[in-house]
Amino acid sequence: MDAKSGNRVDERRRYPRAETNLPISYKNLRSVGEAPVSSSTRDISEGGARFKTNEFISLACRLVLEISIPTSPKPVKAISKVAWIKKLPTGDNYEIGNHFLEITKEDKSRIMDYMNNAVKEIL
């Protein structure tokens, strides 16, 4: 809660998020020939994803993401911008929040389908 307004802090999010543990790979958009790094998502929405990594990635860095969704035969691909980074209390690990800059309508739709199915399973 925000002490001044009484509003929930996460209410400023534009898209609803689903907690997830999906395989994700990422690499810096400018690093040609660099091998992708594997990780897993913490949550996802049609507007972005949060994942854990053991490397510091600077704010506003552009990343190429590939997210494996179990209901989809091919990974969702997106170019994202690092919106925030948070050092985790244990080890040299970070959480990275990403905002999708470029993603096809088809891939966005596959994320939404996955999220809708995940919500139905919880209910």
RAWOKA-V900991 format. One record per residue. RES is the residue in one letter. PHI is phi as a letter, one per 20 degrees, with the letter a starting at -180 (NA if undefined). Layout:
res=RES phi=PHI
res=RES phi=PHI
This chain:
res=M phi=NA
res=D phi=e
res=A phi=f
res=K phi=f
res=S phi=e
res=G phi=m
res=N phi=e
res=R phi=f
res=V phi=f
res=D phi=f
res=E phi=f
res=R phi=f
res=R phi=f
res=R phi=e
res=Y phi=c
res=P phi=f
res=R phi=d
res=A phi=d
res=E phi=f
res=T phi=b
res=N phi=b
res=L phi=e
res=P phi=f
res=I phi=c
res=S phi=c
res=Y phi=b
res=K phi=b
res=N phi=f
res=L phi=g
res=R phi=e
res=S phi=e
res=V phi=f
res=G phi=n
res=E phi=f
res=A phi=f
res=P phi=f
res=V phi=d
res=S phi=e
res=S phi=b
res=S phi=b
res=T phi=f
res=R phi=d
res=D phi=b
res=I phi=b
res=S phi=b
res=E phi=f
res=G phi=d
res=G phi=r
res=A phi=b
res=R phi=d
res=F phi=b
res=K phi=d
res=T phi=b
res=N phi=d
res=E phi=c
res=F phi=f
res=I phi=c
res=S phi=f
res=L phi=g
res=A phi=m
res=C phi=f
res=R phi=e
res=L phi=c
res=V phi=e
res=L phi=d
res=E phi=c
res=I phi=d
res=S phi=e
res=I phi=d
res=P phi=g
res=T phi=e
res=S phi=c
res=P phi=f
res=K phi=c
res=P phi=f
res=V phi=f
res=K phi=d
res=A phi=b
res=I phi=d
res=S phi=c
res=K phi=c
res=V phi=f
res=A phi=e
res=W phi=b
res=I phi=c
res=K phi=c
res=K phi=f
res=L phi=e
res=P phi=f
res=T phi=d
res=G phi=m
res=D phi=d
res=N phi=d
res=Y phi=c
res=E phi=d
res=I phi=c
res=G phi=e
res=N phi=c
res=H phi=d
res=F phi=f
res=L phi=e
res=E phi=c
res=I phi=b
res=T phi=f
res=K phi=f
res=E phi=f
res=D phi=f
res=K phi=f
res=S phi=f
res=R phi=f
res=I phi=f
res=M phi=f
res=D phi=f
res=Y phi=f
res=M phi=f
res=N phi=f
res=N phi=f
res=A phi=f
res=V phi=f
res=K phi=f
res=E phi=f
res=I phi=f
res=L phi=f
